[in-house]
Amino acid sequence: AQSVTQLGSHVSVSEGALVLLRCNYSSSVPPYLFWYVQYPNQGLQLLLKYTTGATLVKGINGFEAEFKKSETSFHLTKPSAHMSDAAEYFCAVNNQGGKLIFGQGTELSVKP
Amino acid sequence: DSGVTQTPKHLITATGQRVTLRCSPRSGDLSVYWYQQSLDQGLQFLIQYYNGEERAKGNILERFSAQQFPDLHSELNLSSLELGDSALYFCASSVGTPGGGYTFGSGTRLTVV
């Protein structure tokens, strides 16, 4: 069975600091991996995805994530946080069966 | 605008009642997924339809049912509502390939009083 674990339900960073949101997955087959962002009172928006090929994936708003098979990880990073990055972030895995399995989410706060 | 339309945006109803949530997928997408988001359970997959047929079922209660119509829009029916059914209900659509990711609607916030 697939699963996703996001380490840290709340992460707080200062504006301009590095953002690191951690995600570990479990999958018996090569996974497809996704990061979504949810702003207050909105739906989820796709940030980036890994399917095959290059393990470093670049997404929108300056975010990127690296797929590390040996560590079963897909951590999300951004070199410099902006106030507008404050939101909830979800990591998700798809095992080629169609449905996405989401982690519990990480709320990112950005301090001025 | 993501292209996935959900109506209504807000719904307040009493316990024991029945409601219908509607979703129009993005143009060209054949798959529709329903998720429930609550504070204690997070994002829970309910059910998937692909081109009118049920494809996968998740943690969907027997009091809940869904269908996808020939025009590909979908409806989620919630009956005998309980206080614990209060949540955000999201619809998402995709072309149906696993690596494509989903496009989410803005959700329906259901409050059961």
HADDOCK unambig.tbl for C-alpha pairs under 7 A between the chains (distance, minus, plus):
assign (segid A and resid 32 and name CA) (segid B and resid 99 and name CA) 5.90 0.50 0.50
assign (segid A and resid 42 and name CA) (segid B and resid 106 and name CA) 5.13 0.50 0.50
assign (segid A and resid 43 and name CA) (segid B and resid 104 and name CA) 5.84 0.50 0.50
assign (segid A and resid 43 and name CA) (segid B and resid 105 and name CA) 5.65 0.50 0.50
assign (segid A and resid 43 and name CA) (segid B and resid 106 and name CA) 4.11 0.50 0.50
assign (segid A and resid 43 and name CA) (segid B and resid 107 and name CA) 6.08 0.50 0.50
assign (segid A and resid 44 and name CA) (segid B and resid 104 and name CA) 5.71 0.50 0.50
assign (segid A and resid 45 and name CA) (segid B and resid 104 and name CA) 6.84 0.50 0.50
assign (segid A and resid 51 and name CA) (segid B and resid 99 and name CA) 5.79 0.50 0.50
assign (segid A and resid 94 and name CA) (segid B and resid 98 and name CA) 6.49 0.50 0.50
assign (segid A and resid 96 and name CA) (segid B and resid 98 and name CA) 4.94 0.50 0.50
assign (segid A and resid 97 and name CA) (segid B and resid 98 and name CA) 6.63 0.50 0.50
assign (segid A and resid 98 and name CA) (segid B and resid 96 and name CA) 6.98 0.50 0.50
assign (segid A and resid 98 and name CA) (segid B and resid 97 and name CA) 6.94 0.50 0.50
assign (segid A and resid 98 and name CA) (segid B and resid 98 and name CA) 5.05 0.50 0.50
assign (segid A and resid 102 and name CA) (segid B and resid 43 and name CA) 6.49 0.50 0.50
assign (segid A and resid 104 and name CA) (segid B and resid 42 and name CA) 5.56 0.50 0.50
